[in-house]
């Protein structure tokens, strides 16, 4: 898997070199831990997702402006907690078909808060994930979210 920096500072992007990248569903991962991000991107890639990884929500918001295809956002709720309202407002303003999943290793309250705030903005939010993730949980989540995005 190729992880390489993109133009905006501390974000990275990963995508398999494939002619069919446009037909692959998009997975955007906002995760400050590079090791966890790499594992999630590897799972996504193995399931046929076009993955992009960002270490912060600011660079992710800029990337979301490009394109209008449906996208799954997997967001570290602990990372965006201090700026949750602003991050979710920026995401909701895009009016792009998307699903959100929040994950945490530290505080379940952060996931609950982020999920409730996202739903209040009429964003489509799937069940949260607790770290450490099991391979089965990641596989199931990716399969379910692909089906959800196909309905959008």
N, C-alpha and C positions, 0 to 999 in steps of 0.2 A: 504494500500500500504506500502511496506517495503522499506524505504530509509536507506541504511547502507553504511558506509565508505568502500572504496576499498583501495588497497595497496598504491596508489599514492597520498599521502598527502591530499589535500583539495577537492578531487573529491568524488562523491557519485555515487552509482549505484542503479537503481530500476528495478526490473523485477518481474512479478508475478510468483509465484511458479507453474510452469506448465510443464508437460512432453513434451508439444509441443512447447517449446520456440524456438527450432531450426527452426520451420516452420513459425514462426511469423516474420514479417518484422522488421528491426532494426531501431530505432529512437535514435539518440544521440543528447542530448540537451546540449549546452554550454551556461550557464546562471549563472551570479554571484549572483542573487537574489534567495535565497533558496525558498521563497514563490512562486515566479513565476515558478521556475523550478518544484516544486512539483505539481502545477496545470497543467502544460504542460505534465508532466509524467503521471498524473492521466487521462488526456484526451487520451494520447497515449495508455495507458494500457486498457482503456475502449474500444478503437477501435482495440484492438488485436495486438498492437505493443510491441515489447520487448524494453523497454526503459533503457537508461543509461544517467545519468546526471553528468556533469562536471562543475566545477566553473571556469576553465581556459582552454585555448586552448592547452597548453603544455601537460597536462595529457590526454586530448582528443586525441591528435596525437599518443600517445603511445597506447591507447586502440584501435585505428583504425588499427593498425598493426595486431591485432588478428582477423583472419577470412577473408573470401573473399566474403561473401554474400552482396547483395546490401544494402545500408544504406541511410537513410535520416539524414542529419545534420541540426539542427536548431540552428543557431549561433547568439548570441547577437553581432551585428556589433559594438556597442559602446565599448564592451569589447576587441575585437580583433583589433580595429582601430589602436592603436599604433604599433602593430606588424602584421598588415594585410598581408603584402607581405610575411613574413616568415611563417605565419600560412597557407596561401593558397599554398605556395610552398610545404610545408610538406604534405598537403592534396593531392595535384595534383601528387606528387611523388608516392603515394600509388598504383595508377592504379587499384583501387577497384571501382566497380560500385556504384555510389552514386549520390544523389541529394542534393543540398544545398538550404536552405532558410535563409535569414538574417532578423533579427528583430531589432527594435530600439524604444526607448522611448524618446531619447534626440535629435538626429541629423539625419535627413533624408539623409544628405550628406554622412554620414558614410555607410549607406545601399547602396546607389548608388555607392560609391567608391568600396566597397567590392564586390558588384555584378559585376561591370565592370572588376575588377581585376580577379575575379574568371572565368568569361567568357573568358578573354584573355588567361587563362590557359586551356581552353577547358573543364572547369568543367560545369556540368549541374545545372543551377540555376533557381529556381522557383521564383514567385513573392514574394516581401518582405512583412513583417508583421509590423504593427505599434502597439506599446503597448499604452494603455491597449488593450488586445485581447478580442474580443467578443467570446462567446462559438460557435456561428455559424461560425465565421472565422476559428477557430481552427478545428472544425469538417470538414468543407469544405476542408481545407488544407490537413488534414490527409487522407481524402478519395481520393483527387486528387493525392497526392504523392504516395499512395499505387498503384494506376493505372500506374503512371509514372515508378515506380520501377519495376513493372511487365513487362514493355516493355524493360527494360535494359537487 
